Every structure is written in C-alpha cells, then in structure tokens.
Amino acid sequence: MNTMPASGEASPAILRIGALRAMLLASVAVVIAAAPFADGSVHVEDWRIFPSVIAPTLMMMLVFTLPLDITMSRIFMSDAVAAEHERLSFVIKLEIIALVLLVAAWTPFLLNVLELSPFS
C-alpha cells in the first residue's frame, strides 16, 4: 500500500515538512503553550517546574535553532529542483511564523525577568 500522495494531491503537512521538523515545531508549540504560566519565579517541584525552569530554557534553545534551520533550508533551496524549492519555501514560512509566535509569547516573561518595562 502506497501512503505517499500522488503528484498533484495535497500531502499532509508532516510528510511535507519531515518528521524532525514536525517534532521541532511541536516542541515550539508546547513551549508557546507554557509561556502564560511563566511568571519569572523559580519553582523546583510539582508541575510548575516546567513553565518556570524547563520551558524558558527550551525557549532560548529554540530561538537559536529555528533561525539555523531557516538558514540551512535557504542554503539547500539554492540547488533544489522546483518541487523541493516549493517545499523548502513552505518550511521557511512555517518556521518564521513559529519563531515570531515563540518570541511574542515569551516577550512578557523576558521583560519581567530582565526588569525591562516599556512603560517606565
């Protein structure tokens, strides 16, 4: 049984972007979802350890990982055939959106932790 779509059919996003990028974007989504629960205080027990310690750490790693993957996709795009060029263009757009959402979700936390207030 062939699970790959025939040419001309829309492929599922996970097949279009690849399993590793899908896991990367899933990680971004989980970290974005934790942002509202991060208040700048450190908790070392129960479920609050994730939004107070783990998620901010992962956020900083992802802020560097996403631009790296965007850059590498752009490099691979330079030699790609039309179909691969279109796929990598889709990946780049998706990752830029993910990066903007990640930074926007965590900006209040960063302003709080760095004691930077745009209103003072």
TORDO-664451 format. One record per residue: x, y, z of N, C-alpha, C in turn; residue in three letters; residue number from 0. Coordinates in steps of 0.001 Angstrom, whole numbers, plus 524288, in hexadecimal, padded with zeros to 5 digits. Atoms other than C-alpha are relative to their C-alpha. Layout:
<atoms>
- X/Y/Z/X/Y/Z/X/Y/Z/ALA/NUM .
...
</atoms>
This chain:
<atoms>
- 80346/7FB6B/80000/80000/80000/80000/80376/804D9/80000/MET/0 .
- 7FCFC/7FB42/80082/80577/80D13/7FBF6/7FD7C/8044B/80349/ASN/1 .
- 8021D/7FBEC/7FCA0/803B5/81783/8066D/80159/8056E/7FE0B/THR/2 .
- 7FE89/7FAED/80225/809F2/82266/7FE9D/7FBCE/801CA/7FC2C/MET/3 .
- 803F8/7FE1C/80394/80044/82B0F/7F760/80220/8004C/7FA75/PRO/4 .
- 7FE79/7FF82/80583/8007B/82B2A/7E8A4/80148/805B0/7FEE7/ALA/5 .
- 7FE94/7FAA3/80143/8063B/83719/7E231/7FB17/80311/7FEB4/SER/6 .
- 8048E/7FCC6/800D5/7FC92/84224/7E1E8/7FC4F/80003/804A9/GLY/7 .
- 8033A/8001D/7FB4C/7F5E9/83E08/7EE92/802CE/802D9/80468/GLU/8 .
- 7FDB9/7FD68/7FB76/7F800/845B7/7FAF0/801F7/7FBDD/803C6/ALA/9 .
- 7FDD3/803C6/7FC4F/800F4/83E79/8042F/7FF2A/801F7/8058A/SER/10 .
- 80065/7FE45/7FA8E/7FF4C/83EA1/812EA/804D9/80317/80182/PRO/11 .
- 7FBB9/7FC83/7FE86/807B8/848E1/81961/804A9/7FD09/80221/ALA/12 .
- 7FB9A/802DC/7FDB0/80FD2/83EF0/820D2/80359/7FD6A/7FBCF/ILE/13 .
- 7FCF6/8023B/80449/813CB/83859/8142D/802BA/80445/7FCE7/LEU/14 .
- 7FDCA/7FBBC/80317/81656/8455F/80DD4/804B3/8027C/802B5/ARG/15 .
- 7FBA8/7FD76/7FD4F/81F2F/84AE1/81862/803EC/7FC24/8023D/ILE/16 .
- 7FC73/803EA/7FDE1/82530/83E3F/81D70/7FF15/7FF27/805CE/GLY/17 .
- 80104/80186/7FA96/824B7/83758/82A71/80314/80352/803EC/ALA/18 .
- 7FCDE/7FCFF/7FC48/82FD8/83EC7/83101/7FE10/80599/80083/LEU/19 .
- 8021C/7FAB3/7FFB8/82A67/84C0C/82D58/7FAA9/7FFFF/802A7/ARG/20 .
- 80510/80062/7FD57/81CFC/84792/831DF/800CD/7FFB3/805E4/ALA/21 .
- 7FED8/80049/7FA63/822D3/84408/83F1B/8020C/8053F/80206/MET/22 .
- 7FE0E/7FADB/7FE83/829F6/8511E/83F7A/7FB75/803C8/800B4/LEU/23 .
- 80475/7FC79/7FFA9/81D54/85878/83CD6/7FC3B/7FE68/80459/LEU/24 .
- 8032D/801C5/7FB91/81600/85018/846B4/80270/801DF/8051E/ALA/25 .
- 7FD46/7FDFD/7FB5B/8204D/853CE/850C7/7FF03/805DA/800A1/SER/26 .
- 80119/7FA5F/7FFD9/81E51/86214/84D43/7FA7A/800EB/80208/VAL/27 .
- 8056C/7FF5F/7FE4A/80FA4/8608E/84F26/7FF6A/7FEF8/805DF/ALA/28 .
- 80048/80134/7FA6B/8116F/85A5D/85C94/8026B/80468/80339/VAL/29 .
- 7FD64/7FBC4/7FD28/81ACE/8650F/860DE/7FCBA/804FF/7FFC4/VAL/30 .
- 80379/7FB77/80065/8118D/86F9C/85BC7/7FB6B/7FF63/803C9/ILE/31 .
- 80467/800F0/7FC7A/8067A/86955/86374/80187/800BA/805B6/ALA/32 .
- 7FE31/7FF57/7FA98/80EB6/86A10/86FE2/8010C/805B4/8015F/ALA/33 .
- 7FE94/7FA8B/7FF0A/811A2/87898/86E5D/7FC54/802E1/803B8/ALA/34 .
- 8035D/7FD1B/7FC5C/80572/87DC9/87552/800A7/7FE69/805B8/PRO/35 .
- 7FF57/801E4/7FAA7/808E3/875BD/8815D/8054B/80180/80255/PHE/36 .
- 7FADC/7FE5E/7FE18/816C8/87B23/8827E/7FF88/80584/80236/ALA/37 .
- 80099/7FAE6/7FD7B/816B0/88644/88C39/8052E/8025E/801D4/ASP/38 .
- 7FAF5/7FDEE/7FE7A/82533/88812/88E90/80217/7FDCF/80514/GLY/39 .
- 7FE1F/80279/7FB3A/825E1/8809F/89B53/8019F/7FA64/7FECC/SER/40 .
- 7FDF3/80543/800DC/82D07/873AE/89C83/7FD4D/7FC36/803AF/VAL/41 .
- 80269/80434/7FCF6/825CF/86797/8A0FA/8030B/7FB07/7FED9/HIS/42 .
- 7FCD1/804B5/800CA/82D69/85B01/8A314/7FD0F/7FAF6/80131/VAL/43 .
- 8030F/804B8/7FF2C/82265/8519D/8A5DF/7FAAD/8009C/7FD6F/GLU/44 .
- 80515/800AD/80284/81546/84D63/8A049/80010/801DD/7FA51/ASP/45 .
- 80066/7FED6/80597/8105F/85130/892C0/80235/80556/7FEA0/TRP/46 .
- 7FE2A/7FAA9/8011D/814F9/85F5D/89413/805BA/8003B/7FE6D/ARG/47 .
- 7FA8F/8000B/801BE/822FE/85B3D/89156/80052/80090/7FA11/ILE/48 .
- 7FFD3/7FF99/805B8/81F92/85A39/882E4/7FFA2/805AD/7FE28/PHE/49 .
- 8002B/7FA9E/801FF/81B09/86850/88090/803F6/803B5/80281/PRO/50 .
- 7FC66/7FC5F/7FD71/8249F/86E4A/88A3D/805BB/7FEEF/7FEE0/SER/51 .
- 7FA7D/8014F/800E1/8313F/8670E/88700/800F3/7FD8E/7FA9F/VAL/52 .
- 7FEF0/80306/804C1/8305D/85D81/87BA7/7FE6A/802FE/7FB12/ILE/53 .
- 801DD/7FD51/804B1/82826/8653E/871F2/8033D/804D8/7FE94/ALA/54 .
- 7FCA7/7FB94/80184/8304A/871D5/872C9/80541/7FE44/7FDBB/PRO/55 .
- 7FB1B/80212/80216/83C85/869CB/87074/7FF43/7FE10/7FA6C/THR/56 .
- 80121/801E9/80541/8367D/862F2/864CD/7FED4/8047D/7FC42/LEU/57 .
- 80133/7FB7F/8034A/83178/86FFA/85FB9/804F8/80280/7FDE2/MET/58 .
- 7FB1B/7FD9D/801D1/83F33/87589/85F1F/802BD/7FC83/7FBFE/MET/59 .
- 7FDA7/80392/803D2/84422/86960/85818/7FD20/8003E/7FAD0/MET/60 .
- 80319/7FFD2/804CC/838FE/869FE/84E58/800A4/8052D/7FD1D/LEU/61 .
- 7FF2B/7FAEB/80280/83B58/8787A/84BD9/804FD/7FFF2/7FCAF/VAL/62 .
- 7FB47/80084/80328/848C2/874AA/846C1/7FF84/7FBA4/7FBF1/PHE/63 .
- 80088/80477/8038A/844C5/867CE/8405B/7FCB3/8014B/7FB37/THR/64 .
- 80369/7FEBF/8046A/839C9/86D15/837E1/802C0/8034B/7FBD2/LEU/65 .
- 7FD39/7FD1B/80416/84207/8778D/83106/80445/7FCBF/7FD51/PRO/66 .
- 7FC1D/8036B/80263/84CA2/86D5C/82EDD/7FD79/7FC7B/7FBE7/LEU/67 .
- 802AE/8035C/803C2/842F8/8642D/8284D/7FDF0/80323/7FB61/ASP/68 .
- 801B7/7FC9E/80446/83D66/86F78/82060/8048C/80125/7FC57/ILE/69 .
- 7FB56/7FEEF/80329/84B1D/872D6/81BC8/801A3/7FB38/7FCDF/THR/70 .
- 7FE78/804C1/802DA/84E4F/864C8/8184C/7FC0B/7FEA3/7FBBF/MET/71 .
- 803F2/800F2/80408/84175/86358/810FB/800CF/803A7/7FB65/SER/72 .
- 7FEFB/7FC34/80438/8449F/86F98/80947/804CC/7FE5B/7FCD2/ARG/73 .
- 7FB5A/801D7/802C6/85209/86A20/805F2/7FEAF/7FB5F/7FC87/ILE/74 .
- 80185/8048F/8031E/84C31/85D2B/80171/7FC65/8018B/7FB86/PHE/75 .
- 80393/7FE2E/8040C/84220/864BF/7F987/802E5/801E2/7FB26/MET/76 .
- 7FD22/7FDC4/80467/84CA5/86AAE/7F0EA/80124/7FBFE/7FBB7/SER/77 .
- 7FEDC/8040F/803DC/84F90/85DA2/7EA28/7FB56/7FC73/7FEE2/ASP/78 .
- 8046A/80397/80043/84201/857AE/7EAF5/7FCF2/8007D/7FAE1/ALA/79 .
- 80393/7FFF3/80470/838D7/853E2/7E008/7FB06/802CB/801B7/VAL/80 .
- 804A3/7FCCE/7FEED/82BAE/85ACE/7DF35/7FCB0/7FDDE/8047D/ALA/81 .
- 80348/80240/7FBE5/82410/8515C/7E7E5/80298/8008A/80558/ALA/82 .
- 7FD26/7FF80/7FB11/82E88/85163/7F270/80062/805BD/8019A/GLU/83 .
- 7FFD1/7FA63/7FEF7/82FB7/8602F/7F14C/7FADE/801C9/80274/HIS/84 .
- 80523/7FEAA/7FDE4/82117/86173/7F3D0/7FF57/7FDD5/80586/GLU/85 .
- 80069/80270/7FAD7/821C6/8580C/7FF63/80342/802FC/80405/ARG/86 .
- 7FCA2/7FD29/7FC5B/82D2E/85F2B/805A2/7FE07/80588/800F3/LEU/87 .
- 8025A/7FADB/7FF48/82681/86C35/80361/7FB8E/7FFB8/803F2/SER/88 .
- 80433/800E6/7FC38/81AB0/866E9/80ACB/80240/7FF44/80576/PHE/89 .
- 7FD7B/800FE/7FAF3/823A0/8622F/815C3/80204/8051D/80250/VAL/90 .
- 7FDDD/7FB0B/7FE1B/82A3C/86F6B/816CC/7FBA3/8038A/801FB/ILE/91 .
- 8045F/7FCB9/7FE4C/81D42/876A3/8178D/7FDB6/7FDFB/80521/LYS/92 .
- 80220/80264/7FB48/8183B/86D2A/821CE/8038B/80104/804B3/LEU/93 .
- 7FC57/7FF31/7FBAC/8247A/86E86/82A18/80075/805C0/80181/GLU/94 .
- 7FFF4/7FA6B/7FEB0/82478/87D5C/82932/7FB39/80155/80348/ILE/95 .
- 804B9/7FF22/7FCEC/81674/87D75/82E11/800B3/7FDCB/80581/ILE/96 .
- 7FF1D/8026D/7FAE7/81A3D/8741E/83917/803B9/80349/80348/ALA/97 .
- 7FC38/7FCC8/7FD2F/825DA/87CB1/83CD4/7FD85/8050C/801F8/LEU/98 .
- 8029C/7FB28/7FE62/81DB7/8891E/83D2A/7FC32/7FEEE/80479/VAL/99 .
- 803A4/80164/7FBD0/81344/8827B/84565/802DA/7FEAC/8050E/LEU/100 .
- 7FCE8/8016E/7FB63/81D97/87CF7/84E9B/8020A/804DA/802C1/LEU/101 .
- 7FDDD/7FB38/7FDAA/82404/88A1F/850C7/7FB9F/80358/8023F/VAL/102 .
- 80463/7FCDA/7FE0F/816E8/89105/8522F/7FDBB/7FDB7/80505/ALA/103 .
- 80237/80281/7FB5A/81201/88717/85C1D/80378/800B2/804C8/ALA/104 .
- 7FC64/7FFB3/7FB97/81E2F/8882A/86481/801FA/80581/8012A/TRP/105 .
- 7FE3C/7FAA7/7FF0B/82066/896E9/86398/7FE69/80208/80565/THR/106 .
- 80145/7FE1A/7FAB7/818B2/89A18/87009/80363/7FD84/80445/PRO/107 .
- 7FCA4/802AE/7FC38/82088/88FF2/87794/8057B/8025D/7FFF1/PHE/108 .
- 7FAB7/7FDD6/8006B/82D73/89538/87276/8003B/8058C/80221/LEU/109 .
- 80019/7FAA9/7FDDF/829A2/8A33D/87598/7FFC6/7FFE8/805F4/LEU/110 .
- 80070/80085/7FA58/82601/89EF0/8835A/80522/7FE45/8026E/ASN/111 .
- 7FB23/8021C/7FDD3/8326B/8971C/885BE/80483/803DC/7FF81/VAL/112 .
- 7FBCA/7FC3E/800D8/83B6B/8A16E/88006/7FED2/8055E/8025B/LEU/113 .
- 801BD/7FB30/7FD8A/833E5/8ABF9/8874B/8000E/80496/7FC38/GLU/114 .
- 8008F/7FBF9/803FC/8318A/8B395/87ADF/7FA2C/80104/7FF44/LEU/115 .
- 8057E/7FE9F/800AE/824AE/8BAA9/87A78/7FF92/80428/7FBCF/SER/116 .
- 8007A/7FC0F/80413/820A8/8C1CA/86E34/7FCE0/804C0/801D7/PRO/117 .
- 8035B/7FBC9/7FE29/817C4/8CA67/87674/8025A/8031A/8048C/PHE/118 .
- 7FDBF/7FCFE/7FBA4/82153/8CF92/88095/804B9/8030E/7FE58/SER/119 .
</atoms>
